[in-house]
Amino acid sequence: MNQKNTEIDTSTMGGRIRALRLQKGWSQEELGFRIGVNNKSVISFYENNSRAVSLPVLQMLSREFGTTLDYLVNGTEPALNEMDPDILMAIKLLKDLKTEKGRKVAIEHIRLVGMLE
């Protein structure tokens, strides 16, 4: 992962947040808007490990990035063989979608189904 020709250190939580944000193609402002933080400097503080990230913010970040709290905090990915087969299928189907818009629509449908349960 490159930003201004420098490697992002994903051994830190801030580095993982930055790397995930850049993978999504989001600015700090856009990420802040998505998680309800109206000041992009707060995102910068998180990414530079200058400010602690509260649990509610970590939960929002994990939802927006589609990752686990464990990955954000510790940098460990769950082993695929430990994941629910239905979740693995959903991930595969989402990855197979060709556009960001299609993925967003699919995720919104999943959210709606979750609200109906």
C-alpha positions in Angstrom: 0.0 0.0 0.0 1.5 3.3 -1.1 0.7 6.8 -0.2 3.1 9.5 -1.5 5.6 6.7 -2.2 5.8 5.6 1.4 4.8 2.2 2.8 1.9 2.2 5.3 2.9 0.5 8.6 0.0 -1.9 9.1 1.5 -3.2 12.3 -0.3 -0.4 14.1 -4.1 0.2 14.4 -3.7 3.6 12.8 -1.8 2.1 9.9 -4.5 -0.5 9.4 -7.2 2.2 9.5 -5.3 4.3 6.9 -4.7 1.3 4.6 -8.3 0.2 4.7 -9.5 3.8 4.0 -7.2 4.0 1.0 -8.3 0.6 -0.2 -11.8 2.0 -0.3 -10.7 5.1 -2.1 -12.1 7.3 0.7 -10.7 10.6 1.9 -10.3 11.3 5.6 -13.4 13.5 5.4 -15.5 10.8 3.7 -14.5 8.2 6.4 -15.3 10.8 9.1 -18.7 11.4 7.5 -19.4 7.6 7.3 -18.7 7.1 11.0 -20.2 10.4 12.3 -16.9 12.3 12.9 -17.2 15.7 11.4 -13.6 16.7 11.7 -11.1 15.1 9.4 -8.3 15.9 11.8 -9.8 13.3 14.2 -9.3 10.6 11.5 -5.7 11.9 11.0 -5.2 11.5 14.8 -6.5 7.9 14.6 -4.3 7.1 11.6 -1.2 8.5 13.3 -1.9 6.7 16.5 -2.2 10.1 18.3 -5.6 9.5 19.7 -7.2 6.5 21.2 -10.2 5.1 19.2 -13.3 4.4 21.4 -15.1 1.1 21.2 -18.2 2.6 19.5 -16.0 4.2 16.8 -14.1 0.9 16.4 -17.4 -0.9 15.8 -18.4 1.7 13.2 -15.0 1.4 11.5 -15.2 -2.4 11.4 -18.7 -2.2 9.8 -17.7 0.4 7.2 -14.5 -1.4 6.3 -16.1 -4.9 6.4 -13.5 -6.2 8.8 -13.4 -7.5 12.3 -12.6 -5.6 15.5 -9.8 -8.1 16.1 -8.2 -7.1 12.8 -8.4 -3.4 13.6 -7.1 -3.8 17.1 -4.6 -6.6 16.8 -4.0 -7.0 13.1 -5.2 -10.6 13.1 -7.5 -11.9 10.4 -9.9 -14.7 11.3 -9.0 -18.0 9.7 -11.3 -18.7 6.8 -12.0 -22.2 8.0 -13.3 -20.7 11.3 -15.9 -18.6 9.5 -19.5 -19.5 9.0 -20.0 -21.0 5.5 -22.9 -18.6 4.8 -20.7 -15.7 5.6 -18.0 -17.0 3.3 -20.5 -17.4 0.5 -21.8 -13.8 1.1 -18.2 -12.5 1.0 -17.5 -14.4 -2.3 -20.7 -13.1 -3.9 -19.9 -9.5 -2.8 -16.3 -9.8 -4.2 -17.7 -11.1 -7.5 -19.8 -8.0 -8.0 -18.2 -5.7 -10.5 -19.0 -2.2 -9.2 -18.9 -0.4 -5.8 -22.5 0.6 -6.4 -23.6 -3.0 -6.8 -21.7 -4.0 -3.5 -23.4 -1.1 -1.7 -26.8 -2.1 -2.9 -26.2 -5.7 -1.9 -25.0 -4.7 1.6 -28.0 -2.4 2.0 -30.3 -5.4 1.2 -28.5 -7.4 3.9 -28.9 -4.6 6.4 -32.7 -4.4 5.6 -33.1 -8.2 6.1 -31.3 -7.8 9.4 -33.7 -5.1 10.5 -36.6 -7.3 9.6 -35.5 -10.2 11.8 
